[in-house]
Amino acid sequence: MTLLAWIGVGMLVLAAAISLVAAGALLTRLLRVGRVLRETRALALTYRLVVGITTLELRLAALERHQLLRPWRRLRRWVTHPLTIALFESWMRRRSRVQEARLEVVGSP
């Protein structure tokens, strides 16, 4: 082999060594990125579970509020019913007539 052939072989070995060093550096970088990716996925899963639990708690609170307000909704329905309003107005008219009659008996103008 000639000198130029040995120089070519040396350059080839040097290029292979540089490629191996670069591949080693890249491998460590890829391993670090993979670890960070796994941690991020685990954190995202944790947050998803927390949000799911919070949503469930909110739904349970809404159901509890719905149960607690049931008697008040029934009362509101009764109070705002047209017959109830008419009965109350009739009672108020009758009461005002009775009071007017009492005032006339006493002699107040």
C-alpha positions in Angstrom: 0.0 0.0 0.0 1.1 3.4 -0.7 1.3 6.4 1.6 -1.8 7.9 0.1 -3.7 4.7 0.7 -2.6 4.7 4.4 -3.6 8.3 4.7 -7.1 7.4 3.3 -7.4 4.5 5.7 -6.4 6.8 8.6 -9.0 9.3 7.5 -11.6 6.6 7.3 -10.7 5.4 10.9 -10.7 9.0 12.1 -14.1 9.6 10.5 -15.5 6.4 12.1 -14.1 7.5 15.5 -15.7 10.9 15.2 -19.0 9.3 14.1 -18.9 7.0 17.2 -18.2 10.0 19.5 -21.1 11.9 17.9 -23.4 8.8 18.2 -22.4 8.5 21.9 -23.3 12.1 22.5 -26.5 11.8 20.6 -27.4 8.6 22.5 -27.0 10.4 25.9 -29.1 13.3 24.6 -31.8 10.9 23.3 -31.9 9.0 26.6 -32.3 12.3 28.5 -35.1 13.4 26.1 -36.8 10.0 26.6 -36.7 10.3 30.4 -38.1 13.8 30.2 -40.8 12.6 27.9 -41.8 9.8 30.2 -41.9 12.2 33.2 -44.0 14.7 31.2 -46.4 11.9 30.2 -46.7 10.8 33.9 -47.3 14.4 34.9 -50.0 14.9 32.3 -51.7 11.7 33.4 -51.6 12.9 37.0 -53.1 16.2 36.0 -55.8 14.4 33.9 -56.6 12.3 37.0 -56.8 15.4 39.2 -59.0 17.2 36.8 -61.2 14.1 36.5 -61.5 13.8 40.3 -62.3 17.5 40.6 -64.9 17.2 37.9 -66.4 14.3 39.8 -66.4 16.3 43.0 -68.2 19.1 41.3 -70.8 16.8 39.9 -71.4 15.3 43.3 -71.7 18.7 44.8 -74.2 19.7 42.2 -76.3 16.5 42.9 -76.2 17.3 46.6 -77.3 20.9 46.0 -80.1 19.6 43.8 -81.3 17.3 46.6 -81.0 20.0 49.2 -83.0 22.5 47.2 -85.8 20.1 46.3 -88.1 21.3 49.1 -87.5 25.0 48.3 -88.3 24.3 44.6 -91.6 22.7 45.7 -92.4 25.7 47.9 -91.6 28.1 45.1 -93.8 26.2 42.7 -96.7 26.4 45.3 -96.1 30.1 46.0 -96.0 31.1 42.4 -99.0 29.1 41.3 -101.8 31.3 40.0 -104.4 29.8 42.3 -102.2 30.5 45.3 -101.7 34.1 44.2 -105.4 34.5 43.7 -106.2 33.1 47.1 -103.7 35.4 48.7 -105.2 38.5 46.9 -108.7 37.4 48.0 -107.5 37.0 51.6 -105.9 40.5 51.5 -109.1 42.1 50.1 -111.2 40.4 52.8 -108.8 41.5 55.5 -108.8 45.1 54.3 -112.6 45.1 54.3 -112.7 43.8 57.9 -110.2 46.4 59.0 -112.3 49.2 57.3 -115.4 47.8 59.1 -113.5 48.0 62.4 -112.5 51.6 61.8 -116.0 52.6 61.0 -117.3 50.9 64.2 -114.7 52.8 66.2 -115.7 56.0 64.5 -112.5 57.0 62.8 -112.9 58.9 59.6 
